Amino acid sequence: GSILLVDEGLLVRVDPWRSEVSTLSGRPLDFARAIRDGIRSKDSIFERVWNLSRDRAHRHDGLLRMTLTRLRETTGVGFRSRDGVISPENALIV
């Protein structure tokens, strides 16, 4: 697995074989911070990252998919959504 260290616009990926530094901004950075801060429910992520109310969040799944794709391309870490809970696969975000 990997460890992702999220700081002010920097993301450091560390795994047993290498480390990489990437820059993040906008919604992908906000999403990574939300996961780092322990926010896992899809509704709460929509509230924090996009300022969308819970009753409208389900209409904006495309925003979440696009953000997760950008994070996967930048970090190599995938995310899983099951029963409204989002979690990184094989990674710890701190």
C-alpha positions as CSV (number, residue, x, y, z in Angstrom):
1,G,0.0,0.0,0.0
2,S,0.9,3.7,-0.1
3,I,0.8,6.5,2.3
4,L,-0.4,9.9,0.9
5,L,0.7,12.9,2.9
6,V,-1.6,15.8,2.1
7,D,-0.4,19.3,2.8
8,E,-0.9,22.8,1.4
9,G,-1.2,21.9,-2.2
10,L,1.4,19.1,-2.1
11,L,0.7,15.4,-2.0
12,V,3.6,13.1,-1.2
13,R,3.1,9.4,-2.1
14,V,5.3,7.0,-0.3
15,D,5.3,3.3,-0.8
16,P,7.9,0.6,-0.2
17,W,9.6,1.2,-3.6
18,R,9.6,4.9,-4.2
19,S,8.2,8.3,-3.2
20,E,6.7,10.9,-5.4
21,V,5.7,14.5,-4.9
22,S,2.7,16.0,-6.8
23,T,0.8,19.2,-6.6
24,L,-2.9,19.3,-6.1
25,S,-5.4,22.1,-6.2
26,G,-9.1,22.7,-6.3
27,R,-11.6,20.0,-5.7
28,P,-9.1,17.1,-5.7
29,L,-7.1,18.8,-2.9
30,D,-10.3,19.5,-1.0
31,F,-11.4,15.9,-1.4
32,A,-8.0,14.5,-0.2
33,R,-8.2,16.8,2.8
34,A,-11.8,15.6,3.6
35,I,-10.6,12.0,3.5
36,R,-7.6,12.8,5.6
37,D,-9.9,14.5,8.1
38,G,-12.0,11.4,8.4
39,I,-14.9,12.4,6.3
40,R,-16.1,9.2,4.5
41,S,-19.8,9.5,3.8
42,K,-20.6,10.5,0.3
43,D,-23.2,13.1,1.5
44,S,-20.7,14.7,3.9
45,I,-18.0,14.9,1.2
46,F,-20.5,16.6,-1.2
47,E,-21.3,19.1,1.6
48,R,-17.7,19.8,2.4
49,V,-16.0,19.8,-1.0
50,W,-18.8,21.2,-3.2
51,N,-21.0,22.9,-0.6
52,L,-24.0,20.8,-1.9
53,S,-26.9,19.9,0.4
54,R,-27.5,16.3,1.1
55,D,-30.8,16.3,-0.8
56,R,-29.1,17.4,-4.0
57,A,-25.8,15.5,-3.8
58,H,-27.1,12.3,-5.6
59,R,-27.6,14.5,-8.7
60,H,-23.9,15.3,-8.9
61,D,-22.2,11.9,-9.0
62,G,-20.3,13.0,-12.1
63,L,-18.4,15.6,-10.1
64,L,-17.2,12.9,-7.7
65,R,-16.2,10.5,-10.5
66,M,-14.2,13.2,-12.2
67,T,-12.4,14.1,-9.0
68,L,-11.6,10.5,-8.2
69,T,-10.3,10.0,-11.7
70,R,-8.0,13.0,-11.4
71,L,-6.7,11.8,-8.0
72,R,-6.1,8.3,-9.4
73,E,-4.2,9.7,-12.3
74,T,-2.1,11.9,-10.0
75,T,-1.5,9.5,-7.2
76,G,-2.1,6.0,-8.5
77,V,-4.5,5.4,-5.7
78,G,-8.0,4.2,-6.4
79,F,-11.1,4.9,-4.3
80,R,-14.0,2.6,-3.5
81,S,-17.6,3.7,-2.8
82,R,-19.8,1.2,-1.1
83,D,-23.1,1.9,0.7
84,G,-22.4,5.6,0.6
85,V,-19.0,5.4,2.2
86,I,-15.9,6.3,0.2
87,S,-12.5,4.9,1.1
88,P,-9.0,4.8,-0.5
89,E,-7.9,1.4,-1.8
90,N,-4.6,0.2,-0.4
91,A,-3.6,3.6,0.9
92,L,-3.6,5.7,4.0
93,I,-4.1,9.4,3.7
94,V,-2.6,11.6,6.4
